[in-house]
Amino acid sequence: MPFNAPAAEDASDADLLRRVGGGDPAALRRLYQRHGGPVYRFALLWSGSPATAADITQDVFVHLLTHAADFDPARGRLAAYLCGIARNFARRLHALPPYDPLPDDDAAEPLAAPESHAPLERLLRDRELEQLRGAITLLPPPYREALILVELQECSYAEAAEQCGCALGTIRSRLSRARALLAEVLGGESENLSATTGQR
């Protein structure tokens, strides 16, 4: 099933999920056409591996076959929910716990990206895709997830916090730290990444 196939607009995600729960393979195909691309991109940026990203994407939609009823639209969009499932598969694959044992210091002053660096949107346009993917995979998982969910998957802070199992302020703090670390890596300062993250 190609990612760039036209999305079916005649049914809502909720309607399609109900049909998936009833065993309708056409409904799952439509959800895959609609959301497979973003799930794959999330998994690719998280893992840095096209093969791993493809496996995770497949696992997400196989999971949806038997867990379609688990989605609660009151807690966010289906796109964010599917990225949350992909996140769980990716963390399991890398033997990471579901939630990070890092202290969630919501009161900590968020780090700002150095003023000399371009904003993330400009970096995304100007840098080679492989270099960007490599830089993102160097970020510690909690910062990587916040960056991918909010900046690249366009999840709200609330949706990202829900998927990562942390407070809203924690997502904001992690996103700010992720931006600063990414700017360092893309600025040729990757040797400082370990030392910088080790202080947190």
N, C-alpha and C positions, 0 to 999 in steps of 0.2 A: 504494500500500500504506500504510494508516494506521499511524502510530507506535504508537497505543494499542490495536492489535488484540491479542487474547489471545495470549500467548506459548505456543508448543507445548512442553509439558513432557515429551512422550513420547520425546524424543531429546536426547542431550547435544550441546553445541556441537561436540565433536570428531566425533561421528557425523554431524552435519549438514555439517560441513566436508568430511568424506570424500565425502559424497553430492554436495556442490557440485563437488568435484574431478572427480567422475564425470559431471558435466553435468546434475544434477537441479535444475531451476529452483524446485521446491517447497521444497527444502532452503534455497536462498538466500532465498526469501520468508520462511521461518520465522526465519532468522538476522536478517533485516531487521526483522521484527516484534519480535524479542527485543532487538536492540541498536541499531536505527535511531534511537530517541529519544535515548539517551545520546550517540551519535556526533553527532547534530544539535546537541544542547545544547553539547557541547564546541566544535564548529565555530562556533556562534553566539557563545559567550563569547570565543572566540579572535579572531574577525573583527569582531564587532559588527554584522554584516549578515545578515539572514534569507536573502536571495538567495544570498549567498556560502556560507552554512552549508548551504543545500539542495544547492548544486552540489558542495560538498565531500563531503557525505553520500552523494550519488549516486556520486561518484568512488570513495569507499571501497568500496562494495559492487560496483561494476564491477571494481575492482582485485581484490576477493576472488574473482571468477569465475575468474580465471586464475592466482591466487596462493594458493589455499586451502591448498596443501601447505606453504607457508612458515611457517605458524603452528606454534610449538613450545610445547605446554602446560607443559613443564618450566620455561619462562621467564616464566610469568605467565598471567593469565586472558585469555580472548578479548576481553573488554570493554576491557582496558588495551591490548591489541594493536591493536584497531580505532581507539582514540583516538590511538595512535602513528601509524597510517597517516593519520588525519585531520590530525594535527599536521604531518606531512611535506607533505601537499597544501597546507595553509594556508601553511606557510613558503615553499613553492615559488611559490605564488600571489603572495606579497608579496616575492619575490626575496630571501629570506633564506637563509643557508647552512643545511644540515641540523643542524649543531650550532653553538652560539654561540662566537664568538671571545673572549668574556669570560674572564678568568682564573678558573679553578676553585679558589678559595682555601678549601679545606675547613677550615683552621685558623682562619679569621676568626671573630670573635665575632658570632653571629647578632644581628640587630637585633630588639628586642622592640617590639611595638606599644605606643604610649603608654597608660599605665594608664587615662587618662581616657576612652579609646575603648571602645566595647562590643566583645565578642568577635565573630568573623566570623559565627557562627551567628545572633546577634541582629541583626547588620547585614543578613544575608540576609532575615530576617523583616520588619524594620522599614523598609527602604528600598524605594523604587519599583524595579521590575525594570529599567526602562530606565536609570535612574541608575546602578544597579549594573553593568549591561552596559557602559555608557559608561566607568565608572571602571576596570573590568577591562581594557578595550581601551587605556587610557592606560598600563598597566604595560608595561615593557620585556618583549619576548617570553620571555626565560628565567624571569622571575618570574611572568609571566602563566601560562605552561605549568605550572609547579610548583603554583601556586594552583589552577588548574582541575583538574589531574589528581588531586591529593591531597584537596583540600577539597571539590570539587564532584562529581568522578567517583568518589571514594572508592577510588582506587588506593592500594596500599601504597607506602611510600617506595621499596622495591626495584623495584616495577613502574614507578613514575614515573622512577626513575633509568635503568632499562633503555630506556624510550621516549625519554628526552632524551639518552641517551648520555653520562651523567656519573656521578660517584661519589655514593654514598648521602649522604655528608656535605654534598655540594654541593646536593642536593635539599633537605635540611633547612635549609641556610643560605638558599637562594633562597626557600623557603616563608616563612621568618621575615621576610625582607626584603619579600616580596610583601604579607604581612599588614600590616606597618607602613606601606608605601606606600599600600595600599588604604585603611587607616584615615585617612591624611592626606587622600587625595582625597575620600573620603566625608565627611570632617570639614570640607570647604570650603577645603582648603589645596592645591588642585591646582596653584597657581602655583609651589609649592615642589618639584613632582615632578621637573622637569628638573634642577634644582640638586642635589637629593638623589641621583638616579641618576647624575649626572655624576661624583660623588665615588667611585663604585665601579669 
